């Protein structure tokens, strides 16, 4: 079984408060980017245990720590699934705030559920995925969702961006999640994110914001410059995704691919 583990972008990201468990309550709308994906192949084998092979972009962690293997171990411990081969073809930039690793882990959970006929409900799949990270649960539904809590509490959020072109830029510089959270100052916005996102996209800039940007841009001017280039090129809205370092711009209309590829190879018509 081969699954396309697509990434996501964050449309707004409000850090509301720090929790007693050390995490933060946040509010964001996650939007799937189906044109940019990793390929996750999961096959049953006769041998016990798991074989794992990674291709494509080299992830900066030992193979044994890859989140695909963590997903297998979780499902093995919970449901006794055994004897699989996993092949990951990595295309989504990692450490970018695009949720590529989270998508990979959820793809493994979904594949094992089907291959071993576990019959897990959506609620159960979300619960298992959420054990692997904060963004993983989103990829069970893989549709626009208003995400709260750590990101695992989801409510469908109708959002139509059809007719727009999305450009994703991944700067050379990276931002660790630890660094991003260390610089953030939690706050409760006067107007909830959901209400701000109901305005026309052309009115989002400066209103639909990412709370990580202030400190990340101060520490990494090159990342800030990428956002400014997107806006200068005509994006009606540009923002950092998640805790960075990837940024994205939404452009009105289609048919601008060749022109926009001067900014990035990641250009997608929605």
N, C-alpha and C positions, 0 to 999 in steps of 0.2 A: 504494500500500500504506500502510495506517494501522496503527501499532502503539501500544499503551498502554505507556508507559514508567513503570512503577510505582516507588515509592520503597522504602526499607528502614529498619528500625530495628536498632540493635545491642543484643543481649542480653548484657550484660557486655562489657568492653573492658579487657584487661590490656596495658600497655606493658611489654614484657619487657626490652629492651636497645636501645641505640643501635648501629647498624651502621657499618661502616667507610665505606659509601657515603653516609652522611649520613641515611639513612632509619632507621626503627625497626622492630624485630620486634615484632609484636603478636599477640594472640589474642583473637578475638571470634566470636560467632555472629551472623550476619546473617539477618534474617527479613524476607521480602517483605511489603509493605503494598499489596495489590492495589487497595484502594479509593481510594488517592491516587496519581494518575498524571498525567504529561504526555502529550500526544498528538503523535506524530511521524509525519508523512506524508512518504513518499519515493516519487517518481514518476520514471520514465525520460523523457527528452526527446530531441529530435533535435539540439539545440544542444550543442556541447561545453562542458565546465566544469560549474559548479554554481550554481544559484539558491537563495538562502536567504531565508526570511521568518520572523520571530518574532512571535508574538501572545501575549496574556495577560500574566502578570507580566513586568515589565521587568527583565532580568538586568543586573547591574552590570558589564558588560564590552562593548567594541565588538563589533558584529555579526561582524566578520571573525575575532574571537577565540573565537567560540562553539564549544563542544566538539563540536557536531554537524558543523561544518565541518572541525574537526581530524580527526574520524572519517572524513569523506569523503576528505580529503587522504591519510590513511594508506592507505585502501583503493585510492585511485587510484594511489599510488606502488607499492603491493605487487602489485596485480592489474590495473591499467590501466582500472578502471571509470571511465566518463565519461558526461556528459550526464544530470544528475539535477536535480530540484527538491525541496528539503527545506522543509517547513513545520513549525515547532515551536509548539505551543500550550502555554505554560508555566503550570502550576497548582501544582506542588510548590514550596514555599518554598525559596529557594536560600540558601547559606551557613548551612545548618541542621543538617548532619550526617545528612541523610536520603538522600544519594546521588542527588538528582534529576538533576544534570548527568551523572553517570556512567551513569545509566539511559538518558538521551537518547543519549549516545554509543554505547552498546551497541546500542540500537535501530537506529541508523543502520548499524552494522556488520552486524547481523542482516538488515536489509532489503536491503542491497546484496548480501549473499551470496545471497539468494533471487532478487532481481530480475535479477541477472546470472548466475544458475545456476553459481556458483563451486564449489558442492559442498564447502565447508569442513567439516571434522569439528568436533565439540565442542572437542577439544583445540586445533585451529587457531583457532577463534573465541575461545576463552579467551585464547590467546596474543596475538591482535590486540587484543582489548579491554584486556588488561593493559598494553599499550603506551600507553594513553590515560589511565591513572590507577590508583589502588590499589583502588578499589571496583568498577571497571567489570566485571571478570571475573565477579563474583558474579551479575550480571544475565543472563549467558548461561544459567545454570542456574535462577536465580530461584526457588530453594527454600531452606529452612533449611540453612545451611552453616557449619561450623566453619572460620573463615578464619585463616590464619597467614601468616608472612612479612610482607610489606607489606599483606597482605589478599588477595593474589592466589592463594595456595595454599589449595585448598578441599577439604574432606571433608564429604560429606553428614551432617547431624546431625538424626536423627529428633526432632521436637519438635511436639507437638500442643497448640495453644492454643485449640482449638475450644470454643465456649461462652463465650468471654470477649469483653469489649468493650475496644477500644483507643482511647485518646484521645491525640492529638498536639497539643502546644501549641508555637507558635512565638512566643517573646518578641520585642519590638521590637528589643532589643539583638542584635547579631551578634558572633560570635567567629571570627576568622580562623584557619585551620589553623596558620599560623605562630605565632600567639599561644598557641594551645592546646598545641602541642608544646614551646614555650619554657618553659612552667610545669610540665611533667610530670617526674616522677622515676621512671625505669624500675625495675622490681623483678620478681622471680620469686615468684609467690604460693606459699604452702605447699600449697594444694590447687588443682589445675588447673581452669580454667574449665569444661571439659566435665563434670567430676565434680560441680561445684557446681550446674550447670544441670540435672542429673538429679534434684535434689531437687524436691519440690512447689513450684509457683509461689508459694504462700503463705509459703514459707521463703526466698525469694530476697532480700528486702530486707535490705540490710546485708551480704549474703554474695556476691551477684552484683553486682559494682561496675564503675563506669566510672572509670578512672584519670585522666581529664581533669577530673572534677568538682571535685576539691579546689581546684585553682588557678583554674579558670574561675569557680566560685562565689565565691571570695575576691575576684576582680576584678569580678564582675558579680552583686551580691546579688539583682538582679531576676530573674535566671535561677534562682538557688537558690530564690527565693520561689515560682516557678512549680512546681517539684518539690514543695515543701511543700504547695501548694494541691491538687495531685493526690492526695497522700497523705491530706490532711484530708478530701477528698471521698470517700474510701473505696477508693482504688486499693490493690490487694493488692501491687502492685509499681510503682515509678516510677523513672525513670532518664533521664539525658541520652543522646541518640543521637549516636554518633560523637564528634566534637570540638565538637558543639553548633552553634547555641544551642537547637535544638529539644529538647523533653523529651516523654516519653510515659508514660502510665499504663495498666496492665492492671487491668480491673475484672471481678469475677466476674459471670457471667450476661449475659443480653441484655435488651432492652426498657427500657433506661435512657437512650436517645438524647436525648430532650428535656431531661431533667434535666442530662445531662453536657454538652450544648451551651452551657451557661452558662460552661463552662471553655474551650471551643474549638469552632470549626465542624468540626474534623476528628475525627469520631467514627465508628468502624467496628466492626461486629460480626464477629468472627472465626469 
